[in-house]
Amino acid sequence: MFTAVITGTGAYLPSRIVTNKELESVVATSDEWIISRTGIRERRIAAPEEATSDLAYYAAVGALEQAGLEAVNIDAIIVATVTPDMLFPSTACILQARLGASKAVAFDLSAACTGFIYGLELARTAIFAGSWQHVLVVGAETLSRIVDWEDRNTCVLFGDGAGAAVVSRAMATDEVTAPHAKNIMARILGVHLGSDGSQGEVLTLPAGGSRRPATADSVLSRQHFVHMNGPEVYKFAVRIVGEAADALLSKLGLAYGDIDYFIPHQANLRIIEGFAKRMKLPLSKIPINVEKYGNVSSGSIPIALHEFAPMFQPGQKIMLIGFGGGLTWGACLLEW
Ligand code: ACO
Protein backbone atom coordinates (compact mmCIF):
# COMPACT_ATOMS: atom_id res chain seq x y z
CA MET A 1 0.00 0.00 0.00
CA PHE A 2 1.45 3.33 -1.08
CA THR A 3 1.55 6.39 1.12
CA ALA A 4 2.66 9.96 0.38
CA VAL A 5 5.56 11.49 2.28
CA ILE A 6 7.38 14.80 2.26
CA THR A 7 11.03 14.20 1.40
CA GLY A 8 12.27 17.79 1.23
CA THR A 9 11.27 21.39 1.86
CA GLY A 10 12.72 24.73 0.81
CA ALA A 11 11.96 28.42 1.09
CA TYR A 12 13.14 31.66 -0.44
CA LEU A 13 12.52 35.17 0.82
CA PRO A 14 13.70 38.19 -1.16
CA SER A 15 16.47 40.07 0.64
CA ARG A 16 14.77 43.47 0.75
CA ILE A 17 13.08 44.06 4.13
CA VAL A 18 10.38 46.74 4.27
CA THR A 19 9.55 47.76 7.83
CA ASN A 20 6.31 49.29 9.06
CA LYS A 21 8.29 52.48 9.67
CA GLU A 22 9.18 52.61 5.98
CA LEU A 23 5.50 52.22 5.06
CA GLU A 24 4.71 55.31 7.12
CA SER A 25 6.23 57.31 4.26
CA VAL A 26 4.14 55.44 1.65
CA VAL A 27 0.59 55.60 3.11
CA ALA A 28 -1.07 57.21 6.14
CA THR A 29 -0.30 54.45 8.63
CA SER A 30 1.83 53.81 11.69
CA ASP A 31 4.01 51.05 13.05
CA GLU A 32 1.75 50.95 16.11
CA TRP A 33 -1.47 50.54 14.03
CA ILE A 34 -0.03 47.74 11.90
CA ILE A 35 1.42 45.80 14.85
CA SER A 36 -1.70 46.11 16.97
CA ARG A 37 -4.11 45.08 14.14
CA THR A 38 -1.98 42.45 12.41
CA GLY A 39 1.17 41.55 14.37
CA ILE A 40 3.22 42.30 11.23
CA ARG A 41 6.50 44.18 11.80
CA GLU A 42 8.14 43.83 8.41
CA ARG A 43 7.75 42.04 5.10
CA ARG A 44 10.02 41.04 2.19
CA ILE A 45 9.63 42.69 -1.20
CA ALA A 46 11.02 41.18 -4.41
CA ALA A 47 13.66 43.09 -6.39
CA PRO A 48 12.34 44.75 -9.57
CA GLU A 49 13.94 42.08 -11.75
CA GLU A 50 12.51 39.20 -9.67
CA ALA A 51 9.21 37.56 -10.67
CA THR A 52 7.28 34.74 -9.00
CA SER A 53 9.08 31.98 -10.92
CA ASP A 54 12.44 33.30 -9.66
CA LEU A 55 11.30 33.02 -6.04
CA ALA A 56 9.80 29.61 -6.79
CA TYR A 57 13.06 28.46 -8.37
CA TYR A 58 15.18 29.07 -5.27
CA ALA A 59 12.62 27.44 -2.97
CA ALA A 60 12.39 24.44 -5.34
CA VAL A 61 16.17 24.00 -5.54
CA GLY A 62 16.32 23.84 -1.73
CA ALA A 63 13.52 21.27 -1.54
CA LEU A 64 15.05 19.07 -4.25
CA GLU A 65 18.45 19.21 -2.56
CA GLN A 66 16.98 18.13 0.76
CA ALA A 67 15.08 15.29 -0.94
CA GLY A 68 18.29 14.20 -2.64
CA LEU A 69 16.66 14.46 -6.07
CA GLU A 70 17.72 15.81 -9.44
CA ALA A 71 15.11 17.90 -11.23
CA VAL A 72 14.85 15.20 -13.89
CA ASN A 73 13.44 12.79 -11.25
CA ILE A 74 10.34 14.95 -10.75
CA ASP A 75 7.10 13.71 -12.36
CA ALA A 76 4.96 16.79 -11.75
CA ILE A 77 5.39 20.44 -10.78
CA ILE A 78 2.44 22.25 -9.23
CA VAL A 79 2.84 25.97 -8.58
CA ALA A 80 0.14 27.49 -6.40
CA THR A 81 0.04 31.23 -7.00
CA VAL A 82 -2.21 34.23 -7.53
CA THR A 83 0.70 36.22 -8.94
CA PRO A 84 1.93 34.19 -11.92
CA ASP A 85 4.74 35.68 -14.02
CA MET A 86 2.08 36.13 -16.74
CA LEU A 87 -1.33 34.64 -17.56
CA PHE A 88 0.33 31.99 -19.68
CA PRO A 89 2.55 30.08 -20.04
CA SER A 90 2.10 28.89 -16.49
CA THR A 91 4.66 29.79 -13.85
CA ALA A 92 5.07 26.03 -13.32
CA CYS A 93 6.16 25.61 -16.97
CA ILE A 94 8.60 28.51 -16.63
CA LEU A 95 9.97 26.84 -13.49
CA GLN A 96 10.15 23.46 -15.21
CA ALA A 97 12.34 24.90 -17.98
CA ARG A 98 14.66 26.66 -15.52
CA LEU A 99 15.03 23.57 -13.33
CA GLY A 100 15.55 21.28 -16.32
CA ALA A 101 12.76 19.00 -15.04
CA SER A 102 12.23 17.58 -18.51
CA LYS A 103 10.11 14.59 -17.41
CA ALA A 104 7.62 16.64 -15.36
CA VAL A 105 4.13 17.77 -16.23
CA ALA A 106 3.77 21.33 -14.98
CA PHE A 107 0.76 23.48 -14.21
CA ASP A 108 -0.40 26.31 -11.96
CA LEU A 109 -3.09 26.01 -9.31
CA SER A 110 -5.36 28.88 -8.29
CA ALA A 111 -6.69 28.56 -4.75
CA ALA A 112 -5.20 31.76 -3.28
CA CYS A 113 -3.76 31.34 0.22
CA THR A 114 -4.95 27.70 0.39
CA GLY A 115 -3.10 26.81 -2.82
CA PHE A 116 -0.26 24.90 -1.19
CA ILE A 117 -2.66 22.61 0.72
CA TYR A 118 -4.66 21.99 -2.46
CA GLY A 119 -1.34 21.13 -4.16
CA LEU A 120 -0.40 18.66 -1.41
CA GLU A 121 -3.73 16.90 -1.84
CA LEU A 122 -3.31 16.66 -5.62
CA ALA A 123 0.17 15.23 -5.11
CA ARG A 124 -1.03 12.79 -2.46
CA THR A 125 -3.94 11.42 -4.47
CA ALA A 126 -1.89 11.13 -7.66
CA ILE A 127 0.73 9.18 -5.73
CA PHE A 128 -1.97 6.85 -4.35
CA ALA A 129 -3.31 6.36 -7.86
CA GLY A 130 0.15 5.38 -9.05
CA SER A 131 0.38 8.29 -11.52
CA TRP A 132 3.45 10.06 -10.09
CA GLN A 133 6.35 9.17 -7.81
CA HIS A 134 7.79 12.58 -6.98
CA VAL A 135 5.79 15.81 -7.08
CA LEU A 136 7.22 19.28 -6.50
CA VAL A 137 4.59 21.47 -4.85
CA VAL A 138 5.42 25.17 -4.68
CA GLY A 139 3.59 28.14 -3.17
CA ALA A 140 5.10 31.34 -4.56
CA GLU A 141 3.95 34.95 -4.63
CA THR A 142 5.04 38.45 -5.54
CA LEU A 143 2.03 40.10 -3.93
CA SER A 144 3.84 43.46 -3.93
CA ARG A 145 2.99 43.59 -7.66
CA ILE A 146 -0.77 43.36 -7.12
CA VAL A 147 -1.34 45.41 -3.96
CA ASP A 148 -2.40 49.01 -4.31
CA TRP A 149 0.43 50.99 -2.72
CA GLU A 150 -2.04 53.87 -2.27
CA ASP A 151 -4.49 51.73 -0.24
CA ARG A 152 -3.47 51.50 3.41
CA ASN A 153 -6.22 48.93 4.05
CA THR A 154 -4.34 46.30 2.06
CA CYS A 155 -0.75 47.26 1.22
CA VAL A 156 0.54 46.86 4.77
CA LEU A 157 -0.68 43.26 5.02
CA PHE A 158 1.21 41.41 2.31
CA GLY A 159 4.73 40.27 1.42
CA ASP A 160 6.65 38.30 -1.22
CA GLY A 161 8.22 34.85 -0.89
CA ALA A 162 8.09 31.19 -1.85
CA GLY A 163 8.11 27.79 -0.20
CA ALA A 164 8.28 24.31 -1.69
CA ALA A 165 7.95 20.66 -0.75
CA VAL A 166 8.73 17.43 -2.56
CA VAL A 167 6.01 14.82 -2.06
CA SER A 168 7.19 11.28 -2.79
CA ARG A 169 5.77 7.78 -2.88
CA ALA A 170 6.54 5.52 0.06
CA MET A 171 5.33 2.29 1.62
CA ALA A 172 3.39 2.23 4.88
CA THR A 173 6.59 0.77 6.36
CA ASP A 174 8.53 4.04 6.00
CA GLU A 175 10.46 2.94 2.99
CA VAL A 176 10.63 5.41 0.10
CA THR A 177 9.68 3.36 -2.94
CA ALA A 178 10.16 6.11 -5.47
CA PRO A 179 13.73 5.88 -6.72
CA HIS A 180 16.41 8.40 -5.70
CA ALA A 181 14.71 10.16 -2.76
CA LYS A 182 16.86 9.99 0.35
CA ASN A 183 14.81 10.78 3.40
CA ILE A 184 11.33 10.88 4.80
CA MET A 185 10.60 14.09 6.68
CA ALA A 186 6.91 13.59 7.26
CA ARG A 187 4.08 11.31 6.27
CA ILE A 188 0.85 12.92 4.99
CA LEU A 189 -1.90 11.36 7.12
CA GLY A 190 -4.90 13.13 5.60
CA VAL A 191 -6.29 16.24 3.97
CA HIS A 192 -9.61 18.07 4.12
CA LEU A 193 -10.45 20.74 1.50
CA GLY A 194 -13.35 23.14 1.02
CA SER A 195 -14.53 26.00 -1.20
CA ASP A 196 -17.39 28.50 -1.14
CA GLY A 197 -17.56 30.48 -4.37
CA SER A 198 -20.71 32.26 -3.24
CA GLN A 199 -18.58 34.45 -0.95
CA GLY A 200 -15.81 35.11 -3.44
CA GLU A 201 -16.45 38.85 -3.69
CA VAL A 202 -14.85 39.60 -0.30
CA LEU A 203 -11.37 39.14 -1.76
CA THR A 204 -10.79 39.79 -5.46
CA LEU A 205 -8.53 41.15 -8.15
CA PRO A 206 -11.29 42.40 -10.44
CA ALA A 207 -9.63 43.18 -13.78
CA GLY A 208 -7.16 41.63 -16.17
CA GLY A 209 -9.20 38.49 -16.88
CA SER A 210 -11.88 37.74 -19.47
CA ARG A 211 -14.66 39.41 -17.44
CA ARG A 212 -12.88 42.74 -17.32
CA PRO A 213 -9.92 42.84 -19.69
CA ALA A 214 -7.23 45.47 -19.20
CA THR A 215 -8.24 48.89 -20.51
CA ALA A 216 -7.02 52.39 -19.76
CA ASP A 217 -10.09 52.77 -17.56
CA SER A 218 -9.49 49.54 -15.63
CA VAL A 219 -5.97 50.71 -14.88
CA LEU A 220 -7.01 54.24 -13.90
CA SER A 221 -9.77 52.93 -11.63
CA ARG A 222 -7.22 50.66 -9.87
CA GLN A 223 -9.05 47.46 -10.75
CA HIS A 224 -5.81 45.49 -11.24
CA PHE A 225 -5.10 45.52 -7.52
CA VAL A 226 -6.31 43.42 -4.59
CA HIS A 227 -9.72 44.49 -3.28
CA MET A 228 -10.62 43.18 0.16
CA ASN A 229 -13.46 43.46 2.62
CA GLY A 230 -11.20 43.17 5.68
CA PRO A 231 -13.79 42.60 8.42
CA GLU A 232 -15.60 39.91 6.38
CA VAL A 233 -12.35 38.11 5.58
CA TYR A 234 -11.42 38.30 9.25
CA LYS A 235 -14.69 36.72 10.38
CA PHE A 236 -14.45 34.01 7.74
CA ALA A 237 -10.85 33.21 8.64
CA VAL A 238 -11.36 32.83 12.39
CA ARG A 239 -14.37 30.57 11.82
CA ILE A 240 -13.02 28.43 9.00
CA VAL A 241 -9.63 27.59 10.55
CA GLY A 242 -11.46 25.84 13.41
CA GLU A 243 -13.98 24.20 11.09
CA ALA A 244 -11.26 22.87 8.77
CA ALA A 245 -9.31 21.48 11.72
CA ASP A 246 -12.47 19.89 13.18
CA ALA A 247 -13.37 18.26 9.85
CA LEU A 248 -9.94 16.74 9.37
CA LEU A 249 -9.68 15.53 12.96
CA SER A 250 -13.05 13.82 12.78
CA LYS A 251 -12.15 12.24 9.41
CA LEU A 252 -9.00 10.77 11.01
CA GLY A 253 -10.60 9.92 14.37
CA LEU A 254 -8.26 12.26 16.26
CA ALA A 255 -8.72 15.04 18.82
CA TYR A 256 -7.04 18.43 19.34
CA GLY A 257 -4.95 16.88 22.13
CA ASP A 258 -3.35 14.48 19.60
CA ILE A 259 -1.85 17.35 17.60
CA ASP A 260 1.54 18.72 18.64
CA TYR A 261 1.63 21.81 16.43
CA PHE A 262 -0.79 23.77 14.25
CA ILE A 263 0.61 25.85 11.39
CA PRO A 264 -2.20 28.11 10.15
CA HIS A 265 -1.84 30.39 7.15
CA GLN A 266 0.18 33.30 8.51
CA ALA A 267 -2.15 36.14 7.44
CA ASN A 268 -2.57 38.07 10.61
CA LEU A 269 -1.67 37.50 14.27
CA ARG A 270 -5.17 38.44 15.42
CA ILE A 271 -6.71 35.75 13.21
CA ILE A 272 -4.29 33.20 14.68
CA GLU A 273 -5.04 34.35 18.24
CA GLY A 274 -8.78 34.28 17.52
CA PHE A 275 -8.50 30.68 16.30
CA ALA A 276 -6.37 29.70 19.32
CA LYS A 277 -8.92 31.20 21.70
CA ARG A 278 -11.86 29.59 19.95
CA MET A 279 -10.21 26.17 19.95
CA LYS A 280 -8.73 26.66 23.46
CA LEU A 281 -5.21 26.05 22.15
CA PRO A 282 -2.08 27.43 23.82
CA LEU A 283 -0.12 29.72 21.48
CA SER A 284 2.94 27.55 22.23
CA LYS A 285 1.37 24.97 19.88
CA ILE A 286 1.18 27.48 17.01
CA PRO A 287 4.52 28.48 15.49
CA ILE A 288 4.23 32.03 14.13
CA ASN A 289 6.39 34.03 11.69
CA VAL A 290 3.86 36.56 10.36
CA GLU A 291 5.75 39.36 12.10
CA LYS A 292 8.69 38.87 9.70
CA TYR A 293 7.01 38.21 6.38
CA GLY A 294 3.41 39.46 6.48
CA ASN A 295 0.84 37.52 4.49
CA VAL A 296 2.60 35.65 1.66
CA SER A 297 -0.61 33.93 0.47
CA SER A 298 0.23 30.50 -0.99
CA GLY A 299 3.86 30.90 0.11
CA SER A 300 2.94 31.33 3.76
CA ILE A 301 2.44 27.70 4.85
CA PRO A 302 5.38 26.11 2.99
CA ILE A 303 7.71 28.88 4.20
CA ALA A 304 6.56 28.27 7.78
CA LEU A 305 6.85 24.49 7.33
CA HIS A 306 10.42 24.85 6.13
CA GLU A 307 11.35 27.35 8.82
CA PHE A 308 9.85 25.42 11.75
CA ALA A 309 10.75 21.87 10.57
CA PRO A 310 13.90 21.67 12.75
CA MET A 311 11.79 21.88 15.92
CA PHE A 312 9.58 18.88 15.10
CA GLN A 313 10.41 15.48 16.64
CA PRO A 314 9.76 12.03 15.17
CA GLY A 315 6.20 10.89 15.85
CA GLN A 316 4.82 14.41 16.34
CA LYS A 317 1.70 15.42 14.47
CA ILE A 318 1.59 18.79 12.71
CA MET A 319 -1.55 20.24 11.17
CA LEU A 320 -1.30 22.79 8.34
CA ILE A 321 -4.42 24.94 7.89
CA GLY A 322 -5.00 27.28 4.97
CA PHE A 323 -7.78 29.74 4.11
CA GLY A 324 -8.10 32.36 1.44
CA GLY A 325 -9.65 33.87 -1.62
CA GLY A 326 -12.22 31.90 -3.55
CA LEU A 327 -13.19 31.40 -0.80
CA THR A 328 -11.11 28.31 -0.14
CA TRP A 329 -9.80 26.43 2.87
CA GLY A 330 -7.97 23.24 3.70
CA ALA A 331 -6.21 21.31 6.42
CA CYS A 332 -3.45 18.72 6.10
CA LEU A 333 -2.12 16.48 8.86
CA LEU A 334 1.54 15.45 8.83
CA GLU A 335 3.30 12.94 11.04
CA TRP A 336 6.98 13.71 11.49
N1 ACO B 1 -3.06 52.26 9.03
C1 ACO B 1 -3.89 53.07 9.73
N2 ACO B 1 -5.21 53.01 9.67
C2 ACO B 1 -5.74 52.06 8.88
C3 ACO B 1 -4.95 51.19 8.12
C4 ACO B 1 -3.56 51.32 8.21
N3 ACO B 1 -2.72 50.52 7.52
N4 ACO B 1 -5.76 50.38 7.43
C5 ACO B 1 -7.02 50.71 7.73
N5 ACO B 1 -7.00 51.73 8.59
C6 ACO B 1 -8.15 52.42 9.14
C7 ACO B 1 -9.37 52.30 8.26
O1 ACO B 1 -9.34 53.30 7.27
C8 ACO B 1 -10.47 52.53 9.24
O2 ACO B 1 -10.57 53.89 9.48
P1 ACO B 1 -12.02 54.60 9.64
O3 ACO B 1 -12.63 53.91 10.82
O4 ACO B 1 -11.67 56.01 9.86
O5 ACO B 1 -12.73 54.31 8.37
C9 ACO B 1 -9.93 51.87 10.48
O6 ACO B 1 -8.51 51.79 10.35
C10 ACO B 1 -10.45 50.50 10.70
O7 ACO B 1 -9.96 50.15 11.94
P2 ACO B 1 -10.41 48.84 12.62
O8 ACO B 1 -11.88 48.65 12.50
O9 ACO B 1 -9.83 48.80 13.99
O10 ACO B 1 -9.67 47.79 11.75
P3 ACO B 1 -9.86 46.29 11.88
O11 ACO B 1 -9.80 45.92 13.29
O12 ACO B 1 -11.05 45.86 11.07
O13 ACO B 1 -8.56 45.75 11.18
C11 ACO B 1 -7.83 44.58 9.27
C12 ACO B 1 -8.42 45.87 9.80
C13 ACO B 1 -6.44 44.37 9.87
C14 ACO B 1 -7.70 44.64 7.77
C15 ACO B 1 -8.79 43.44 9.70
O14 ACO B 1 -10.06 43.66 9.19
C16 ACO B 1 -8.30 42.11 9.27
O15 ACO B 1 -7.37 41.56 9.84
N6 ACO B 1 -8.94 41.51 8.25
C17 ACO B 1 -8.47 40.27 7.70
C18 ACO B 1 -7.70 40.67 6.55
C19 ACO B 1 -6.60 39.74 6.20
O16 ACO B 1 -5.85 39.23 7.01
N7 ACO B 1 -6.51 39.53 4.94
C20 ACO B 1 -5.48 38.74 4.47
C21 ACO B 1 -5.78 38.43 3.12
S1 ACO B 1 -6.89 37.24 3.08
C22 ACO B 1 -6.19 35.85 3.34
O17 ACO B 1 -5.01 35.73 3.48
C23 ACO B 1 -7.07 34.82 3.41
Residues whose N, C-alpha, C, O or C-beta is under 5 A from the ligand:
A	BS01	ACO	A28 T29 S30 W33 R37 C113 R152 N153 V156 G230 P231 V233 Y234 A267 N268 N295 F323 G324 G325
